[in-house]
Amino acid sequence: MKTILKLIGGLFIGGLIGFLIGGLIVVAFTDTTMSEYIHKYYELDISEGVAVFLVALLSFIISLAILIPAHELGHLVCGLLTGYKFVSFRIFNYTLLKEDGKFRIKKFAVAGTGGQCLLTPPDLPLEDIPTGWYNFGGILANIILLLIALPFFLSDLNPFVAEALGIFILTDIIMILLNGIPMQAGGVGNDAYNMKLLRKNILSKQGIINQLRANALIQNGVRPKDMPDEFFLNPDEIDYRNALEVSIPLMYSGREIDRMDYDEALRLLESLYSHKDEIMPLYVKEIECELAFLYLRKGDIEKAELLLDKNLRKYIDTYRKMMSSKERLTVAISLYLERNEAKARNIYDSFYARKNDYLLQGEVKSDLALIEDMWKE
């Protein structure tokens, strides 16, 4: 019932947005006032009103389906032109990647994002690695589409076509502003924010470069413990409101877990968690997951239970089919918290059968090894 109500609510809100966007465009480019625009809808019969509503709703949906891939394609093209190499290209929940010289599509998602283009930086000294065009590419793609669409909108079009094209243009403008004005949402910086940050903050630049390089290796099956030491920094001080800086100790703690140095990983993650009010929510969830795993492995069941509340368990269930670390945690919960070895074995067997479906194969290898180590006890 909740799903149905959300769907109905989403359709209503989408139609209302389309109606308002259409009105703003009509008022901006014609002599019609907003009151006249609204009055015209009163004169429509039911079938015409439904048609206008559906065109508005569908136009908004189709606009997003075009603009988001175009935005990510802009990142890809500008990144490749400045020396980066292809790693993966994600639109919504589907990711195109290259494995063993062949392109494949896998399901993967990141909360709060509609797409993502990941590349490997060129092999240059840190100060010489370009980051501006890679980040600006998405905005540039949206600007190009806007310039292409505007002349058509100003020509003599069918009213429904004009409505659809107007919604596309305004949606594109909104995307340009949301990505082109430096800002953060949920602790995640947009393209313009990252451009500004990477130009001024050398630690943030080092963090994102190391992330991109490690991501390319882990996607190709390399475990964190086998990666070069220079990928893993442990700075004395970081800005906990800066997601790029927080990623540095997170990467370091991930390698320590893969090495099974649980004491060091626990020290790092507890230090991060003490600043949870400053860290972006997605990272807080990841820290809580790894802390719960470490507490379970070290026998501190009470602390693990406190973390594993309803919200965290929902997060784990949502991502366990896409992130193998959540399967590892689920096995640990079954073994140490629920004391149900048969259930843990079933989870492991299911995970092992699907191991090739995951995007990050290095993480899969790590998690399988960590689970198998649990059976030794």
Protein Blocks (a to p, Z undefined) as FASTA:
>chain_A
ZZmmmmmmmmmmmmmmmmmmmmmmmmmmmmbdfklmmmmmmmpcfklmmmmmmmmmmmmm
mmmmmmmmmmmmmmmmmmmmnopacfbdcehjbccddeehiacddddddehiabdcdddd
ddddfklpcfklmmmmmmmmmmmmmmmmmmmmmmccdfklmmmmmmmmmmmmmmmmmmmp
gcdeehiacfklmmmmmmmmmklmmmmmmmmmmmmmmmnopafklpcfklpccdfbdcfk
lmklmmmmmmmmmmmmmnopaklmmmmmmmmmmmmmmpcfklmmmmmmmmmmmmmmnopa
mlmmmmmpmklmmmmmmmmmmmmklmmmmmmmmmmmnopaklmmmmmmmmmmmmmmpmbl
mlmmmmmmmmmmmmmZZ
